[in-house]
Amino acid sequence: MSESGAHMEPNTLLDALLDEAGMSRVGLATRINEAGVARGKSMRYDHSSVIRWLKGQRPRGIVADLICEILTTRLGRPLTLEDIGMGNADAPQPASTSLAGFIERSTALWRGDLQQRPELLTAPVITGLPAVGPVWEWENPPDDADVSRNGTLRVGMSDVELLRGARSHYEQMYRKAGGVATRARVLLFLNTETAPLLRGAYTDPTGRELHRAVGGLVAVAGICAYDSDAQGLAQRYFYQALRLAKASGDRAFGGYVLALLVNQCLYMREYRQAVAFAEAAVRTAGHAVSPALACDLYAMQAKAFSRMGDHAAAHRVTTLAETAAGQIRPDEEPAETGYVQPGLLEVNLADALMRLGDVAPAQAYAAEAVKTSAHERGRVHRLATLTDCQLRAGEAELAAATAQRGHDPDTPETRHGMILVR
């Protein structure tokens, strides 16, 4: 049978649903043919037909509806054409997706990424108003009144603790080996361990803790994608983490996710957006923002303002960053802000002041940053900043000596702005 419609993007939703249902391509085709016979229609679909649908083609007639019925029966929950990736592409997109729909789309992306689908690895960065939309939705009502869910797998707090431990494990792996090496391991854990829990059965209180824990893992996946220079994919992971933050009700965690987006905006030279996102984090999270996170948000704002040439604004937020730094109590900080180590503020302020032409104070901040202990990758980043400051000050020989201190062939590659390791 021929298919209708032009070729579209690969159908990651249908692929993920078949995997969840434990149904092969031949199995789906067979069930469609049987359902057709029951309706007095002769159908001769096979595994090749399903492959074409997975590549983005849409089947003729009632076949898409039959797929919904078959998977609804198998999975025990109602599925729409949009859920199986066969909705009307020309129809206006809904203003927001239900939490259940969001989970299905998120897990489909994890599966596609694990399969190294090229359309995900090369996904374009979202810009303009669509880039602001997820942040606006995080900031504004409605909040999730109830995140409980029915499913076959009962989820408890021991499962949440497992996810929290995994996030810490992969963060440490990232710090030691970098995002390129860590990425595949995080993706495998998301697909094999995390996705079944999100689709499981849990109460509202447990569900909020679950979404918070999953958000932490998704953020690490985004950081690894960022490190791999898959910026569009990294952005999608950060947006996922932000939606999970909203479902958890943890405003401070949402602020942390926005800090990741701010750092990415700096790398992509979207300086005004970086400032806006940082302001949104501070404004919406309010008193929930920890001093370490506030320090980093203000410091990144200083870098953004410096690149826009706004001296007054850069110095204003520099003061705010230093004030927040003085209030940091490491034992009271959430797990995710552990990257805000001594010296991070100084290296960021050195970068900002250097861009503004304030060479002497920039060099002083950079030298202070180098004095504080850091893991190898962070140490290289700080030495590189000090080298840059010395070069701009006309001290070429001193800069060469500093650069030599940071030369170590066994040190993992340092990339643009390192999120966790800065």
C-alpha positions as CSV (number, residue, x, y, z in Angstrom):
1,M,0.0,0.0,0.0
2,S,1.3,3.5,-0.8
3,E,1.6,6.1,1.8
4,S,0.4,9.7,1.6
5,G,2.1,12.9,2.6
6,A,5.5,14.4,2.1
7,H,8.5,13.2,4.0
8,M,8.8,14.7,7.5
9,E,11.2,14.4,10.4
10,P,11.6,10.9,11.8
11,N,8.8,9.9,14.2
12,T,10.6,9.5,17.5
13,L,7.3,9.4,19.4
14,L,6.1,6.3,17.6
15,D,9.5,4.7,18.0
16,A,9.6,5.3,21.7
17,L,6.0,4.0,22.2
18,L,6.8,0.8,20.3
19,D,9.8,0.3,22.6
20,E,7.7,0.9,25.7
21,A,5.1,-1.5,24.5
22,G,7.6,-4.2,23.7
23,M,6.2,-4.4,20.2
24,S,8.2,-5.2,17.1
25,R,7.6,-3.5,13.7
26,V,6.3,-6.8,12.4
27,G,4.0,-7.1,15.5
28,L,2.5,-3.7,14.8
29,A,2.0,-4.3,11.1
30,T,0.3,-7.7,11.9
31,R,-2.1,-6.1,14.4
32,I,-3.0,-3.4,12.0
33,N,-3.9,-6.0,9.3
34,E,-6.0,-7.9,11.8
35,A,-7.8,-4.7,12.9
36,G,-8.5,-4.0,9.2
37,V,-10.0,-7.4,8.7
38,A,-12.3,-6.9,11.6
39,R,-13.5,-3.7,9.9
40,G,-14.0,-5.5,6.5
41,K,-10.8,-4.0,5.0
42,S,-8.0,-5.8,3.4
43,M,-4.6,-4.5,4.5
44,R,-1.2,-5.9,3.7
45,Y,1.2,-3.8,5.9
46,D,4.6,-5.3,6.9
47,H,7.7,-4.2,8.8
48,S,8.8,-2.1,5.8
49,S,5.6,0.0,6.1
50,V,6.3,0.6,9.8
51,I,9.9,1.6,9.0
52,R,8.5,4.2,6.6
53,W,6.2,5.6,9.3
54,L,9.2,5.8,11.7
55,K,11.0,7.8,9.0
56,G,8.2,10.3,9.0
57,Q,5.6,9.2,6.4
58,R,2.0,9.2,7.4
59,P,-0.2,6.1,6.5
60,R,-3.4,6.4,4.5
61,G,-6.9,6.3,5.8
62,I,-7.7,5.0,9.2
63,V,-4.3,3.4,9.9
64,A,-3.1,6.1,12.2
65,D,-6.3,5.7,14.3
66,L,-5.7,2.0,14.4
67,I,-2.2,2.5,15.7
68,C,-3.6,4.7,18.4
69,E,-6.1,1.9,19.4
70,I,-3.5,-0.8,19.3
71,L,-1.0,1.0,21.5
72,T,-3.7,2.4,23.8
73,T,-4.8,-1.2,24.5
74,R,-1.2,-2.4,24.9
75,L,-0.1,0.4,27.2
76,G,-3.3,0.9,29.1
77,R,-3.6,4.6,28.6
78,P,-5.3,6.7,25.9
79,L,-3.2,7.9,23.1
80,T,-4.0,10.6,20.5
81,L,-2.6,11.1,17.0
82,E,-0.4,13.8,18.4
83,D,0.9,11.3,21.0
84,I,2.0,8.9,18.2
85,G,3.6,11.6,16.1
86,M,0.9,11.6,13.5
87,G,-1.1,14.7,14.3
88,N,-1.9,17.4,11.7
89,A,1.4,19.1,11.1
90,D,-0.5,22.2,9.7
91,A,-2.7,22.6,12.8
92,P,-1.8,25.3,15.3
93,Q,0.4,23.9,18.1
94,P,-1.2,24.0,21.6
95,A,0.0,26.8,23.9
96,S,1.4,24.2,26.3
97,T,1.6,20.4,26.5
98,S,0.1,18.4,29.4
99,L,2.6,16.9,31.8
100,A,1.9,13.4,30.5
101,G,2.4,14.5,26.9
102,F,5.6,16.3,27.9
103,I,6.9,13.1,29.5
104,E,6.2,11.1,26.3
105,R,8.0,13.6,24.2
106,S,10.9,13.9,26.6
107,T,11.5,10.1,26.8
108,A,11.2,9.9,23.0
109,L,14.0,12.5,22.7
110,W,16.2,10.5,25.1
111,R,15.7,7.4,23.0
112,G,16.5,9.2,19.8
113,D,19.6,10.7,21.3
114,L,20.8,7.3,22.5
115,Q,20.3,6.0,19.0
116,Q,22.5,8.9,17.8
117,R,19.8,10.1,15.4
118,P,21.5,12.8,13.2
119,E,18.5,15.1,13.1
120,L,18.8,15.4,16.9
121,L,22.5,15.8,17.0
122,T,22.2,18.6,14.4
123,A,19.0,20.2,15.8
124,P,19.1,24.0,15.3
125,V,19.2,26.3,18.2
126,I,15.8,27.8,19.0
127,T,15.9,31.6,18.8
128,G,13.6,34.6,19.1
129,L,10.3,34.4,20.9
130,P,10.2,30.5,20.8
131,A,13.4,30.5,22.9
132,V,11.8,32.7,25.6
133,G,8.5,30.6,25.7
134,P,9.7,27.9,28.0
135,V,11.1,30.4,30.5
136,W,7.9,32.4,30.4
137,E,5.9,29.2,31.1
138,W,8.2,28.4,34.0
139,E,7.7,31.9,35.5
140,N,3.9,32.1,35.1
141,P,0.8,30.2,36.1
142,P,-0.7,27.7,36.0
143,D,1.4,25.5,38.2
144,D,0.9,21.8,38.2
145,A,-1.9,21.1,40.8
146,D,-1.3,17.4,40.9
147,V,1.6,15.4,39.3
148,S,0.5,12.0,40.5
149,R,0.3,9.3,37.9
150,N,-1.1,5.8,37.4
151,G,1.2,3.1,36.0
152,T,2.3,-0.5,36.4
153,L,5.6,0.3,38.2
154,R,5.1,1.6,41.7
155,V,7.6,4.4,42.4
156,G,8.8,5.3,45.9
157,M,11.3,7.5,47.6
158,S,14.0,4.8,47.3
159,D,13.7,5.2,43.5
160,V,14.1,9.0,43.9
161,E,17.2,8.5,46.0
162,L,18.6,6.2,43.3
163,L,18.2,9.0,40.7
164,R,19.8,11.6,43.0
165,G,22.8,9.3,43.5
166,A,23.1,8.8,39.8
167,R,23.1,12.5,39.2
168,S,25.9,13.0,41.6
169,H,27.8,10.1,40.1
170,Y,27.6,11.5,36.5
171,E,28.4,15.0,37.7
172,Q,31.7,13.7,39.1
173,M,32.4,11.7,36.0
174,Y,31.8,14.8,34.0
175,R,34.2,16.8,36.1
176,K,36.9,14.2,35.6
177,A,36.4,13.1,32.0
178,G,34.3,15.7,30.3
179,G,30.9,15.7,28.7
180,V,31.8,13.8,25.5
181,A,32.9,10.7,27.6
182,T,30.1,11.0,30.1
183,R,27.2,11.6,27.6
184,A,26.5,8.0,26.5
185,R,26.4,6.8,30.0
186,V,23.9,9.4,31.1
187,L,21.7,8.7,28.1
188,L,21.7,5.0,28.8
189,F,20.6,5.6,32.4
190,L,17.9,8.0,31.3
191,N,16.5,5.4,28.9
192,T,16.8,2.2,30.9
193,E,16.3,3.4,34.5
194,T,14.7,6.9,34.5
195,A,12.0,6.7,31.8
196,P,10.2,3.7,33.3
197,L,10.0,5.5,36.7
198,L,8.6,8.7,35.0
199,R,5.9,6.5,33.4
200,G,5.2,4.6,36.7
201,A,2.7,5.1,39.4
202,Y,3.3,7.7,42.1
203,T,1.5,10.0,44.5
204,D,1.7,13.8,44.1
205,P,4.4,14.3,46.9
206,T,6.6,11.5,45.5
207,G,6.0,12.7,42.0
208,R,7.3,16.1,42.8
209,E,10.5,14.7,44.3
210,L,10.7,12.3,41.3
211,H,10.4,15.2,38.8
212,R,13.1,17.2,40.7
213,A,15.5,14.2,40.6
214,V,14.9,13.5,36.9
215,G,15.4,17.2,36.2
216,G,18.9,17.0,37.7
217,L,19.8,14.1,35.5
218,V,18.3,15.8,32.4
219,A,20.4,18.9,33.2
220,V,23.5,16.8,33.2
221,A,22.5,15.3,29.8
222,G,22.2,18.9,28.5
223,I,25.6,19.8,29.9
224,C,27.1,16.8,28.1
225,A,25.4,17.8,24.9
226,Y,26.7,21.3,25.3
227,D,30.2,20.0,25.8
228,S,29.8,17.9,22.6
229,D,28.8,21.2,20.8
230,A,25.3,19.9,20.0
231,Q,23.9,23.3,21.1
232,G,20.3,22.8,19.8
233,L,20.1,19.4,21.6
234,A,21.6,20.8,24.8
235,Q,19.0,23.7,24.7
236,R,16.2,21.1,24.4
237,Y,17.5,19.2,27.5
238,F,17.7,22.5,29.4
239,Y,14.1,23.3,28.5
240,Q,13.1,19.8,29.6
241,A,14.8,20.3,32.9
242,L,13.0,23.6,33.4
243,R,9.6,22.0,32.8
244,L,10.5,19.3,35.3
245,A,11.5,22.0,37.7
246,K,8.1,23.5,37.4
247,A,6.4,20.1,38.0
248,S,8.5,19.6,41.1
249,G,7.6,23.0,42.5
250,D,11.3,23.7,43.3
251,R,11.9,27.3,42.2
252,A,15.5,27.2,43.2
253,F,16.2,24.3,40.9
254,G,14.5,26.2,38.1
255,G,16.8,29.1,38.8
256,Y,19.8,26.7,38.4
257,V,18.5,25.4,35.1
258,L,18.2,29.0,33.9
259,A,21.8,29.5,34.9
260,L,22.7,26.8,32.4
261,L,20.7,28.6,29.7
262,V,22.4,31.8,30.6
263,N,25.8,30.2,30.2
264,Q,24.8,28.8,26.8
265,C,23.5,32.2,25.8
266,L,26.9,33.7,26.6
267,Y,28.6,31.1,24.4
268,M,26.2,31.8,21.5
269,R,26.6,35.6,22.0
270,E,23.0,36.1,22.8
271,Y,24.0,38.7,25.5
272,R,20.6,40.4,25.9
273,Q,18.9,37.1,26.3
274,A,21.5,36.0,28.9
275,V,20.8,39.1,31.0
276,A,17.0,38.5,30.6
277,F,17.2,34.9,31.7
278,A,19.4,35.7,34.6
279,E,17.0,38.4,35.8
280,A,14.1,35.9,35.4
281,A,15.9,33.4,37.6
282,V,16.5,35.9,40.4
283,R,13.0,37.5,40.1
284,T,11.0,34.3,40.0
285,A,12.9,32.2,42.4
286,G,13.3,35.1,44.8
287,H,14.5,34.1,48.3
288,A,14.7,30.5,47.1
289,V,17.8,31.3,45.1
290,S,20.9,30.2,47.1
291,P,23.8,32.7,47.5
292,A,26.0,30.5,45.3
293,L,23.6,30.5,42.5
294,A,22.9,34.2,42.8
295,C,26.6,34.9,42.8
296,D,27.0,32.9,39.5
297,L,23.9,34.5,37.9
298,Y,25.2,38.0,38.7
299,A,28.7,37.2,37.5
300,M,27.4,35.9,34.2
301,Q,25.3,39.0,33.8
302,A,28.5,41.0,34.3
303,K,30.1,39.1,31.5
304,A,27.1,39.8,29.3
305,F,27.0,43.5,30.0
306,S,30.8,43.7,29.4
307,R,30.4,42.2,26.0
308,M,27.7,44.8,25.3
309,G,30.0,47.6,26.5
310,D,27.7,48.6,29.3
311,H,30.2,49.6,32.0
312,A,27.7,50.9,34.6
313,A,25.5,47.8,34.5
314,A,28.5,45.4,34.6
315,H,29.9,47.1,37.7
316,R,26.5,47.1,39.3
317,V,26.0,43.4,39.0
318,T,29.7,42.8,39.9
319,T,28.9,44.3,43.3
320,L,25.8,42.1,43.7
321,A,27.9,39.1,42.8
322,E,30.5,39.9,45.4
323,T,27.8,40.5,48.0
324,A,26.2,37.1,47.3
325,A,29.6,35.4,47.4
326,G,30.1,36.6,51.0
327,Q,26.8,34.9,52.0
328,I,27.7,31.4,50.6
329,R,27.5,28.6,53.2
330,P,28.5,25.4,51.3
331,D,26.7,23.1,53.7
332,E,23.4,24.9,53.0
333,E,23.7,24.8,49.2
334,P,21.8,22.4,46.9
335,A,23.8,19.7,45.2
336,E,23.7,21.3,41.8
337,T,25.5,24.5,42.9
338,G,28.6,22.6,44.0
339,Y,30.4,24.0,40.9
340,V,30.4,27.5,42.5
341,Q,33.8,26.9,44.1
342,P,36.3,29.5,45.4
343,G,37.9,31.3,42.5
344,L,34.9,30.9,40.1
345,L,33.6,34.4,40.9
346,E,37.1,35.9,40.5
347,V,37.7,34.3,37.1
348,N,34.3,35.4,35.8
349,L,34.9,39.0,37.0
350,A,38.3,39.0,35.5
351,D,36.8,38.0,32.2
352,A,34.2,40.8,32.4
353,L,36.6,43.5,33.4
354,M,39.1,42.5,30.8
355,R,36.5,43.0,28.1
356,L,35.7,46.4,29.5
357,G,39.4,47.4,29.3
358,D,39.9,47.5,33.0
359,V,43.1,45.5,32.7
360,A,44.7,46.0,36.1
361,P,41.7,44.9,38.2
362,A,41.0,42.1,35.7
363,Q,44.6,40.8,36.2
364,A,44.2,41.0,39.9
365,Y,41.0,39.0,39.9
366,A,42.5,36.4,37.6
367,A,45.6,36.0,39.8
368,E,43.4,35.5,42.8
369,A,41.4,32.8,41.0
370,V,44.6,30.9,40.1
371,K,45.7,30.9,43.8
372,T,42.6,28.9,44.8
373,S,42.6,25.1,44.4
374,A,40.5,23.6,41.6
375,H,40.2,20.3,39.7
376,E,42.5,20.1,36.7
377,R,40.0,21.3,34.1
378,G,39.0,24.3,36.2
379,R,42.7,25.1,36.8
380,V,43.4,25.2,33.1
381,H,40.5,27.5,32.5
382,R,41.7,29.9,35.2
383,L,45.2,29.9,34.0
384,A,44.0,30.6,30.5
385,T,42.0,33.7,31.7
386,L,45.1,35.0,33.6
387,T,47.2,34.4,30.4
388,D,44.7,36.4,28.4
389,C,44.7,39.3,30.9
390,Q,48.5,39.4,30.9
391,L,48.6,39.5,27.1
392,R,46.2,42.4,27.1
393,A,48.4,44.1,29.6
394,G,51.3,43.8,27.2
395,E,53.2,41.3,29.4
396,A,53.9,38.7,26.8
397,E,56.7,36.9,28.6
398,L,54.7,36.6,31.8
399,A,51.8,35.3,29.8
400,A,53.9,32.7,28.2
401,A,55.1,31.5,31.6
402,T,51.5,31.3,32.9
403,A,50.4,29.4,29.8
404,Q,53.2,26.9,30.4
405,R,51.9,26.2,33.9
406,G,48.6,25.2,32.3
407,H,50.1,22.9,29.7
408,D,49.5,19.2,30.6
409,P,48.9,16.7,27.8
410,D,47.0,14.4,30.2
411,T,44.5,17.1,31.1
412,P,41.1,16.5,29.4
413,E,40.1,19.0,26.8
414,T,38.6,22.2,28.1
415,R,35.8,23.7,26.0
416,H,33.8,26.9,25.8
417,G,32.9,28.0,29.3
418,M,32.4,24.7,31.0
419,I,29.1,24.7,32.9
420,L,29.8,22.4,35.9
421,V,33.5,22.7,36.0
422,R,34.1,26.4,35.9
